[in-house]
Amino acid sequence: MLSYPWTALVTVAALILYFVVTLNVGRARFKYNVSPPAISGNPDFERVFRVQQNTVEQIVLFIPALWVFSLFVSQIWGAALGAVWVIGRILFAWGYYQAPEKRAAGFGISSLVTIALLLGSLIGVGLTLYQTF
């Protein structure tokens, strides 16, 4: 049986990051007095909420791309890229919490990693299919 502990570790790190930004929304609701189901009203709350929403939007692409890349290309490279993605998302959150214009670097880093994982996955799967013929 093949083992992918590094890919699994990065997956867990990404899920912990998502859990933390989700908890931050709950804390911000209390701090800025924004009762559910409201998602607007205080710009500071709205930034915290957008971090959580954007993270869930991105993680849907990231996790499958990470695993396909790790399975068909390289677990080590997949995990390394995945770790950079997590760091990029932390930078994104940290910047966005301060001001919307400070989110760009983190967004760019994580987006480039996602593109690399997707393209690498496509190439890895394509080469595997090619070799079966």
C-alpha positions as a LaTeX table, in Angstrom:
\begin{tabular}{lrrr}
\hline
Residue & $x$ (\AA) & $y$ (\AA) & $z$ (\AA) \\
\hline
Met1 & 0.00 & 0.00 & 0.00 \\
Leu2 & 1.26 & 3.46 & $-0.88$ \\
Ser3 & 1.59 & 6.01 & 1.88 \\
Tyr4 & 1.22 & 9.77 & 1.55 \\
Pro5 & 1.95 & 11.20 & 5.01 \\
Trp6 & 3.27 & 14.55 & 3.74 \\
Thr7 & 0.23 & 15.15 & 1.57 \\
Ala8 & $-2.02$ & 14.14 & 4.46 \\
Leu9 & $-0.16$ & 16.52 & 6.80 \\
Val10 & $-0.61$ & 19.45 & 4.42 \\
Thr11 & $-4.28$ & 18.54 & 4.01 \\
Val12 & $-4.73$ & 18.61 & 7.78 \\
Ala13 & $-2.88$ & 21.96 & 7.97 \\
Ala14 & $-5.22$ & 23.42 & 5.33 \\
Leu15 & $-8.27$ & 22.12 & 7.19 \\
Ile16 & $-6.99$ & 23.55 & 10.49 \\
Leu17 & $-6.47$ & 26.89 & 8.74 \\
Tyr18 & $-10.05$ & 26.77 & 7.48 \\
Phe19 & $-11.30$ & 25.86 & 10.96 \\
Val20 & $-9.44$ & 28.82 & 12.48 \\
Val21 & $-10.78$ & 31.36 & 9.96 \\
Thr22 & $-14.27$ & 29.95 & 10.57 \\
Leu23 & $-13.85$ & 30.40 & 14.32 \\
Asn24 & $-12.69$ & 33.96 & 13.62 \\
Val25 & $-16.06$ & 34.67 & 12.00 \\
Gly26 & $-17.84$ & 33.59 & 15.18 \\
Arg27 & $-15.55$ & 35.75 & 17.30 \\
Ala28 & $-16.05$ & 38.70 & 14.94 \\
Arg29 & $-19.84$ & 38.30 & 15.12 \\
Phe30 & $-19.63$ & 38.73 & 18.88 \\
Lys31 & $-17.02$ & 41.51 & 18.77 \\
Tyr32 & $-18.83$ & 43.61 & 16.13 \\
Asn33 & $-22.38$ & 42.67 & 17.18 \\
Val34 & $-23.41$ & 41.10 & 13.87 \\
Ser35 & $-26.10$ & 38.53 & 14.64 \\
Pro36 & $-26.74$ & 35.56 & 12.33 \\
Pro37 & $-27.87$ & 35.37 & 9.60 \\
Ala38 & $-26.57$ & 38.88 & 8.84 \\
Ile39 & $-23.29$ & 39.04 & 6.93 \\
Ser40 & $-22.95$ & 42.79 & 6.60 \\
Gly41 & $-23.17$ & 45.93 & 8.62 \\
Asn42 & $-19.67$ & 46.34 & 9.97 \\
Pro43 & $-16.69$ & 46.59 & 7.57 \\
Asp44 & $-14.36$ & 44.89 & 10.06 \\
Phe45 & $-16.72$ & 41.93 & 10.35 \\
Glu46 & $-17.22$ & 41.80 & 6.59 \\
Arg47 & $-13.46$ & 41.42 & 6.03 \\
Val48 & $-13.28$ & 38.51 & 8.49 \\
Phe49 & $-16.30$ & 36.93 & 6.80 \\
Arg50 & $-14.78$ & 37.35 & 3.32 \\
Val51 & $-11.57$ & 35.64 & 4.45 \\
Gln52 & $-13.60$ & 32.61 & 5.52 \\
Gln53 & $-15.71$ & 32.59 & 2.36 \\
Asn54 & $-12.74$ & 33.02 & 0.05 \\
Thr55 & $-10.85$ & 30.27 & 1.87 \\
Val56 & $-13.70$ & 27.80 & 1.40 \\
Glu57 & $-13.92$ & 28.79 & $-2.28$ \\
Gln58 & $-10.20$ & 28.12 & $-2.75$ \\
Ile59 & $-9.92$ & 24.95 & $-0.65$ \\
Val60 & $-12.43$ & 23.23 & $-2.95$ \\
Leu61 & $-9.87$ & 23.50 & $-5.77$ \\
Phe62 & $-6.78$ & 23.06 & $-3.66$ \\
Ile63 & $-7.38$ & 19.75 & $-1.87$ \\
Pro64 & $-8.25$ & 17.64 & $-4.94$ \\
Ala65 & $-5.44$ & 19.25 & $-6.95$ \\
Leu66 & $-2.99$ & 18.56 & $-4.11$ \\
Trp67 & $-3.94$ & 14.88 & $-3.96$ \\
Val68 & $-4.02$ & 14.26 & $-7.71$ \\
Phe69 & $-0.62$ & 15.97 & $-8.05$ \\
Ser70 & 0.79 & 13.92 & $-5.17$ \\
Leu71 & $-0.55$ & 10.66 & $-6.62$ \\
Phe72 & 0.50 & 11.22 & $-10.24$ \\
Val73 & 3.53 & 13.53 & $-10.01$ \\
Ser74 & 5.29 & 13.68 & $-6.65$ \\
Gln75 & 4.21 & 13.52 & $-3.04$ \\
Ile76 & 7.19 & 15.60 & $-1.87$ \\
Trp77 & 6.66 & 18.34 & $-4.46$ \\
Gly78 & 2.91 & 18.24 & $-3.89$ \\
Ala79 & 3.34 & 18.62 & $-0.14$ \\
Ala80 & 5.92 & 21.38 & $-0.59$ \\
Leu81 & 3.61 & 23.31 & $-2.90$ \\
Gly82 & 0.73 & 22.64 & $-0.53$ \\
Ala83 & 2.68 & 24.06 & 2.39 \\
Val84 & 3.32 & 27.20 & 0.35 \\
Trp85 & $-0.43$ & 27.38 & $-0.35$ \\
Val86 & $-1.18$ & 27.26 & 3.39 \\
Ile87 & 1.38 & 30.01 & 4.04 \\
Gly88 & $-0.16$ & 32.06 & 1.22 \\
Arg89 & $-3.63$ & 31.68 & 2.74 \\
Ile90 & $-2.31$ & 32.77 & 6.14 \\
Leu91 & $-0.77$ & 35.85 & 4.52 \\
Phe92 & $-4.04$ & 36.46 & 2.68 \\
Ala93 & $-6.06$ & 36.29 & 5.91 \\
Trp94 & $-3.61$ & 38.39 & 7.90 \\
Gly95 & $-3.52$ & 41.06 & 5.19 \\
Tyr96 & $-7.27$ & 41.09 & 4.58 \\
Tyr97 & $-8.03$ & 41.39 & 8.31 \\
Gln98 & $-6.02$ & 44.63 & 8.25 \\
Ala99 & $-7.28$ & 46.10 & 4.95 \\
Pro100 & $-8.63$ & 44.67 & 1.67 \\
Glu101 & $-5.71$ & 46.00 & $-0.37$ \\
Lys102 & $-3.25$ & 44.04 & 1.81 \\
Arg103 & $-4.63$ & 40.66 & 0.71 \\
Ala104 & $-3.02$ & 40.60 & $-2.75$ \\
Ala105 & 0.31 & 38.93 & $-1.96$ \\
Gly106 & $-1.28$ & 36.03 & $-0.10$ \\
Phe107 & $-3.95$ & 35.63 & $-2.76$ \\
Gly108 & $-1.32$ & 35.64 & $-5.50$ \\
Ile109 & 0.85 & 33.05 & $-3.77$ \\
Ser110 & $-2.01$ & 30.64 & $-3.13$ \\
Ser111 & $-3.47$ & 31.14 & $-6.61$ \\
Leu112 & $-0.14$ & 30.41 & $-8.31$ \\
Val113 & 0.24 & 27.25 & $-6.23$ \\
Thr114 & $-3.27$ & 26.11 & $-7.17$ \\
Ile115 & $-2.51$ & 26.69 & $-10.86$ \\
Ala116 & 0.78 & 24.75 & $-10.56$ \\
Leu117 & $-0.98$ & 21.85 & $-8.84$ \\
Leu118 & $-3.77$ & 21.79 & $-11.43$ \\
Leu119 & $-1.41$ & 21.92 & $-14.41$ \\
Gly120 & 0.94 & 19.38 & $-12.85$ \\
Ser121 & $-2.00$ & 17.09 & $-12.14$ \\
Leu122 & $-3.20$ & 17.33 & $-15.71$ \\
Ile123 & 0.25 & 16.54 & $-17.06$ \\
Gly124 & 0.79 & 13.69 & $-14.58$ \\
Val125 & $-2.56$ & 12.08 & $-15.36$ \\
Gly126 & $-2.04$ & 12.61 & $-19.10$ \\
Leu127 & 1.41 & 10.96 & $-19.03$ \\
Thr128 & 0.04 & 8.04 & $-17.04$ \\
Leu129 & $-2.75$ & 7.54 & $-19.55$ \\
Tyr130 & $-0.29$ & 7.85 & $-22.43$ \\
Gln131 & 1.93 & 5.14 & $-20.92$ \\
Thr132 & $-1.00$ & 2.73 & $-20.70$ \\
Phe133 & $-1.34$ & 2.70 & $-24.50$ \\
\hline
\end{tabular}
